[in-house]
Every structure is written in structure tokens, then in C-alpha cells.
Amino acid sequence: MGYPDTFEGFVVDSPKTYSTFHKAELTPKPFEDHDVDVQIECCGVCGSDVHTVTGGWGEFEGPLCVGHEVVGKAVKVGKAVKLVKEGDRVGVGAQVWSCLKCDVCKSKNENYCPHLVDTYNAKYPDGSTAHGGWANYIRAHEYFVFPLPSALKSETAAPLLCAGLTTYSPLVRADIGPGKTVAILGIGGLGHLALQWAKALGAEVYALSHSAHKVDDAKKLGAKEVILTNKEDWAKDLAFKFDMILNCADATDKFDLKTYLSTLKVGGQFHLCGLPDNPLPQLKAFDLVGNAAKLTGSHLGNRQEMEAMLQLAADKGIAPLVETLPLGEKGCKEAVERLQKNDVRYRFTLTGFDKAFGQ
């Protein structure tokens, strides 16, 4: 067979062989009136991909095709589609469907829809499987397909579709802007984008990191000051300092959360973007009541936030720092294994899809 009945993608078979990729045939959901097919040009590599293929976020049955930072061309649009035209350069992030009918969706919170379908390792209501973007095509509901501003380059636009939105949404929902002081914790794939958003939104921005070699990068990306958290008594003079700490690290299970919480203003929030495999550290109620601290978290963002974020990136020249790797068994393996070791500054984008699939 072949497109449009089947797609091709690079897959893994189980967590035991998480970095052994091979090409396989994928069967997409049946094409419907609101669907868009995207021929993929490139796709980012996200920490979520590594958490998934290694089984850190749960077991899975292969073959599994990951990837949810997709950039490509809309090549087929359903007859009811209004948001995308055939031929548009578009992006698809970490969600491909929601019901759009429930109270959650109607409140512009479709990223929390109880029926949502993740871009990969997920099932549609009819039992069809959602396949990710390390493939030649992806099929998604038009509401989760986004025309890209022409000012954005494809390989740097790709990470915005997950890492970008995941860090932008909680900042704007917390009204981070002029007059607010925000700390970005963890200067990696998420954090280096969060610094740029917070700065562009007008906040006073600090970076919290245990890595001295990232100080220069963090300042160039928007941090007024970098606070090294591996120094003794690093938080001693920071009581009631931050309106928000946006945690972009995925090692939260190893943190002394009590100390981080002590740096928040009254009613400030420690917000989770990075999601560790292991449980959070144990807290006492008294760790929260001294400053009415809030422990919060979020999942992706809504369509309006995605559109605003993409336009902000285009207007302000905001882009992730990206290393490209060629799509294929070798490139996928290298991306997963190096990201697992944090050997990237700061995102990977897989390219060369036309060569990999002979398009």
C-alpha cells in the first residue's frame, strides 16, 4: 500500500530496544472532513520522546513512532476544513484531537480535554492509533494544525510546537510581564526557551541552574542574573523574591523543594513544566503556608496561545538553539541516546525527510 492509506515511519518495538529504530508501515486513522494530512519536512526531538520510548512514562506496545514537533506541508484537507489551505507550511504539536464539545474545550482549554488524543502512543475514540512525526506524513484535526509565519525557519520552528508552547502557556496564564519577577529553573531544552519568552513578555528574569557552564548562555537568552543552586545557601537572600518559578527540569524528584518554595512571594507559584519519571519529593504542609506558596503544573497550551507564541517568535526573532540530525535509524538513535545524556545544546531537529522516504 502507501499514502494515503498507509504512512511510513521510524519506530521502536519496546522499551528494551528504545534506541533501535527501523522503518515500518503505519496505518493512520480514517480521513474525515476536519482532517489535514501533512507531508513532513522536519520534526523536533523532545524529552517526552525519550521518556516514552524508554518506558519512563509507562510501558507501550510497539511499533511506536514518536515525534510531536512536526513541520511540513498540508497536502490534503478535508471538505470542512477552514483553518488550513492545501499547500500551507504548517506545524503540528503534541496534540492532534479533542472533542471540542465539552465544557473544558469550550472554555479554550482543549489541551485538558478528558478525551484528548496525544500525537503518538494514543488511541482515537474509534480505536485508531495516533502516530508521531518521525514519519513521512501525519494526520490531524485542523484545530491542531497551525500555519507558520514566514519569518520562522522550519528547523527552529519545530521545537516551538511543544517545548515552546509548554513554556509559553504557563507564563501568560500567570500574567507574567512588566512588574513581575520570574525564575526559570533548569536551562535546557525547555528552559532556554522559557528565558526568551519571559524576557519578551517584559518580566525581570532570573535563571536557576546547577551548571556554571550555562551562565553565559542564560544571560544572552534573557536572564538578568544566574543563580547557581549547587552553591551552599544559594537561597539565603532570596526570600519572597519571585512571583513564579517555572521549573523546566525533569529531575524534580531530586530537588529540595522546601528551599525553592521559600523564594516565592506571597501567593507565588512553583510551576512544573518538566515532568520527571519518579514521584516528587515529600513535602510538609508547613512548607507551603509560610508564604502561601502554590505548587502547580500544566500541559501544553491552547490554540490561541500557540498562535500568539508563533507570532511573538516571528516578531521578536525568538528561536531555540538547534542541532540538526538526519532522519534515519542512525540519526534517531543518536538523538535519543544523546538527549538521554543531556548531550545537546539545546534541541535536536531531525531533517532530511525527503531523502529518508524517497520523496
C-alpha positions in Angstrom: 0.0 0.0 0.0 1.2 3.6 0.6 -0.1 7.1 1.1 -2.9 8.0 1.7 -3.9 4.5 3.1 -0.6 4.0 5.0 2.3 6.1 6.1 5.9 5.1 6.8 7.8 6.0 10.0 10.9 5.1 12.1 9.7 3.1 15.1 10.9 1.2 18.1 9.4 -2.1 19.3 9.7 -1.9 23.1 11.4 0.0 25.9 14.0 -2.8 25.9 15.1 -1.7 22.4 14.3 2.0 22.9 17.2 3.3 20.6 16.9 0.6 17.9 14.8 2.3 15.2 13.6 0.7 12.0 11.3 1.8 9.2 7.7 0.4 9.4 4.3 0.9 7.8 1.8 2.9 9.8 -2.0 2.9 9.5 -3.5 6.3 10.2 -7.0 7.0 11.4 -9.7 7.1 8.7 -9.6 10.5 7.0 -12.6 12.7 8.0 -14.0 16.1 7.0 -12.0 18.1 9.5 -8.7 16.3 9.0 -5.5 17.6 7.4 -2.6 15.4 6.1 0.8 16.9 6.4 3.8 15.8 4.4 6.6 16.2 6.9 9.7 18.3 6.3 11.3 18.0 9.7 10.5 17.2 13.3 11.9 18.2 16.6 13.2 15.7 19.3 11.5 16.3 22.7 12.4 14.9 26.1 8.9 13.4 26.0 10.1 11.2 23.2 12.9 9.8 25.4 10.6 9.4 28.4 8.2 7.4 26.2 10.5 5.1 24.3 12.5 4.2 27.4 9.2 3.3 29.2 9.8 6.0 31.8 6.2 7.2 31.4 4.8 3.7 31.2 5.0 0.6 29.1 3.9 0.5 25.5 3.2 -1.9 22.7 5.3 -1.3 19.5 5.8 -0.5 16.9 5.8 3.1 18.2 6.6 6.2 16.1 7.3 9.2 18.3 7.8 12.9 17.4 5.4 15.8 18.1 7.2 18.9 16.9 6.2 18.5 13.2 6.7 20.9 10.4 5.6 20.2 6.8 3.2 21.0 4.0 -0.5 20.5 4.1 -1.2 18.1 1.1 -4.8 17.1 1.8 -7.5 18.9 3.6 -11.0 17.7 4.5 -14.0 19.3 2.9 -15.0 21.0 6.2 -11.5 22.4 6.9 -11.4 26.2 7.3 -8.2 26.9 9.2 -5.6 25.4 6.8 -5.2 25.5 3.0 -3.6 22.9 0.8 0.0 23.9 0.3 0.4 25.8 3.6 3.5 25.3 5.6 2.2 24.1 8.9 3.1 22.8 12.3 1.6 20.0 14.5 2.4 19.8 18.2 1.8 17.3 20.9 -2.0 17.0 20.5 -3.9 16.0 17.3 -7.5 15.8 18.5 -10.0 16.7 21.2 -13.8 16.6 21.3 -14.2 20.4 21.0 -17.7 19.9 22.6 -17.2 19.5 26.3 -17.1 22.4 28.8 -13.3 22.1 29.1 -12.9 22.5 25.3 -15.5 25.3 25.2 -13.5 27.2 27.8 -10.4 27.3 25.5 -8.8 24.5 27.5 -8.9 21.8 24.8 -5.4 20.8 25.9 -7.1 19.5 29.1 -10.0 17.7 27.3 -10.7 14.4 29.0 -11.0 12.8 25.6 -7.9 14.4 24.0 -5.6 12.4 21.7 -1.9 12.8 22.1 0.1 12.9 18.8 1.5 9.4 19.4 1.1 6.4 21.7 -2.6 7.2 21.9 -5.9 6.0 20.6 -8.8 7.8 18.9 -12.3 7.2 20.1 -12.8 4.8 17.2 -9.8 2.7 18.3 -7.4 4.0 15.6 -3.8 4.7 16.6 -2.2 8.1 16.5 1.3 8.0 15.0 4.0 10.6 15.6 6.1 12.8 13.3 9.3 10.7 12.7 7.4 9.7 9.6 6.6 10.8 6.1 3.1 12.0 6.9 0.9 12.9 9.8 -2.9 13.2 10.0 -4.5 15.6 12.5 -7.7 17.5 13.1 -7.4 21.0 11.7 -7.7 22.7 15.1 -4.3 21.2 15.9 -2.6 22.2 12.7 -1.1 25.7 12.6 0.0 27.8 9.6 3.6 29.0 10.4 4.7 32.7 10.0 7.0 33.0 7.0 9.7 34.6 9.2 10.2 31.3 11.1 12.7 28.7 9.7 11.4 25.2 9.7 14.1 23.6 11.7 13.9 26.2 14.5 10.1 26.4 14.3 9.8 22.7 15.1 10.7 22.8 18.8 8.3 25.7 19.4 5.4 23.4 18.7 5.9 21.5 22.0 8.8 23.0 24.0 7.8 26.5 23.0 4.1 26.2 23.8 4.7 24.2 27.0 6.8 27.0 28.5 4.9 30.0 27.0 1.4 29.0 28.1 2.0 28.9 31.9 3.8 32.3 31.7 0.9 34.1 30.0 -1.7 32.3 32.2 0.2 33.6 35.3 0.2 37.1 33.8 4.0 37.3 33.7 5.0 40.6 32.3 6.2 44.1 33.3 6.4 44.4 37.1 6.8 40.6 37.6 9.9 38.7 38.7 10.2 35.2 37.4 12.9 32.5 37.8 13.5 29.9 35.1 14.7 26.7 36.8 16.7 24.3 34.5 18.4 25.9 31.5 17.9 23.1 28.9 15.6 22.3 26.1 12.6 23.9 27.8 14.3 26.4 30.0 16.3 28.2 27.2 13.1 29.0 25.5 11.3 30.0 28.7 14.0 32.6 29.4 13.3 34.1 26.0 9.5 34.2 26.5 9.8 35.7 29.9 12.1 38.4 28.7 10.0 39.2 25.6 6.9 39.4 27.9 8.6 42.2 29.9 9.4 40.4 33.2 12.5 40.6 35.3 14.1 37.3 34.6 16.5 35.1 36.6 17.9 31.7 35.8 18.3 29.0 38.4 20.8 26.3 37.4 23.4 24.0 38.8 25.6 24.3 35.7 28.2 27.1 35.7 28.9 26.5 32.1 25.4 27.7 31.1 25.8 31.1 32.8 26.8 33.0 29.6 24.1 31.3 27.5 21.4 32.1 30.1 22.4 35.8 30.2 22.4 36.1 26.4 18.9 34.5 26.3 17.4 37.0 28.8 18.5 36.3 32.4 19.4 39.4 34.5 21.3 37.1 36.8 22.1 33.4 37.0 21.8 31.8 40.5 23.8 28.6 40.9 21.8 26.2 43.0 24.7 23.9 43.8 26.3 26.5 46.0 25.7 26.4 49.7 23.0 28.7 51.0 22.1 29.8 47.4 18.6 30.8 48.5 19.7 32.7 51.7 19.0 36.2 50.3 16.1 35.3 48.0 13.1 35.1 50.5 9.9 36.5 48.9 11.8 37.2 45.6 9.9 35.5 42.8 6.3 35.8 41.6 6.9 32.5 39.8 9.5 29.8 39.4 8.9 28.0 36.1 10.5 24.6 36.6 11.8 23.3 33.3 14.0 20.5 34.7 12.9 16.8 34.7 14.9 15.9 37.8 12.4 17.5 40.3 12.3 14.3 42.3 15.9 15.1 43.4 15.1 18.8 44.4 14.9 20.3 47.9 11.5 21.7 47.1 11.2 23.4 50.5 14.1 25.7 49.7 12.8 26.6 46.3 9.3 27.3 47.7 10.9 29.7 50.3 12.0 32.1 47.5 8.4 32.8 46.3 6.4 35.9 47.0 3.2 35.5 49.0 0.9 33.5 46.7 3.7 32.8 44.2 3.8 29.5 42.3 6.3 26.8 41.7 5.1 25.6 38.3 6.0 22.3 36.8 6.8 22.0 33.1 9.5 19.4 33.3 8.0 16.1 34.3 10.2 13.5 36.0 9.7 9.8 35.7 9.8 9.5 39.5 7.5 10.9 42.2 8.0 14.4 43.6 9.8 14.8 46.9 7.7 14.6 50.0 6.5 17.9 51.4 5.1 19.0 54.7 2.0 21.3 54.8 4.2 23.9 56.7 6.4 24.1 53.6 3.6 25.9 51.8 1.9 28.0 54.5 4.8 30.4 55.3 4.2 32.3 52.1 1.0 30.8 50.7 3.1 29.1 48.1 1.4 27.2 45.2 2.6 24.1 43.6 1.2 24.0 40.1 1.6 22.3 36.7 0.4 22.5 33.1 0.0 20.5 29.9 0.8 22.1 26.6 -1.4 25.2 25.7 -4.5 26.1 23.7 -4.8 27.1 20.1 -4.9 30.8 20.9 -1.7 30.6 22.9 0.1 28.6 20.1 -0.9 31.3 17.5 0.3 34.1 19.8 3.5 32.4 20.6 4.4 31.7 17.0 3.7 35.3 16.1 5.8 36.6 19.1 8.7 34.4 17.9 8.4 35.8 14.4 8.2 39.4 15.6 10.9 39.2 18.2 13.3 36.8 16.5 12.9 34.2 19.2 14.3 30.8 18.3 15.6 27.7 20.0 19.3 26.8 19.7 19.1 23.7 17.4 21.4 21.0 16.2 20.1 19.1 13.2 20.4 15.3 12.6 19.4 13.3 9.6 16.3 11.2 10.0 17.1 7.5 9.8 18.0 4.6 12.0 21.3 6.2 12.9 20.0 9.7 13.4 17.1 8.7 15.6 19.4 6.5 17.7 21.9 9.3 18.2 19.1 11.8 19.0 17.6 9.6 21.7 20.9 8.5 23.3 22.4 11.9 23.4 19.3 13.6 24.7 19.1 10.9 27.4 22.6 12.1 28.5 21.7 15.8 28.1 24.3 16.0 25.3 22.6 18.7 23.3 22.6 22.5 23.3 19.6 22.7 23.5 17.3 21.0 21.0 17.6 18.5 18.2 15.6 18.7 14.9 15.5 15.7 12.6 15.8 16.7 8.9 16.2 15.1 5.5 12.8 13.5 5.5 12.6 13.7 1.7 15.8 11.6 1.4 14.7 9.2 4.1 11.5 8.4 2.4 12.5 9.0 -1.2 10.0 11.8 -1.7 
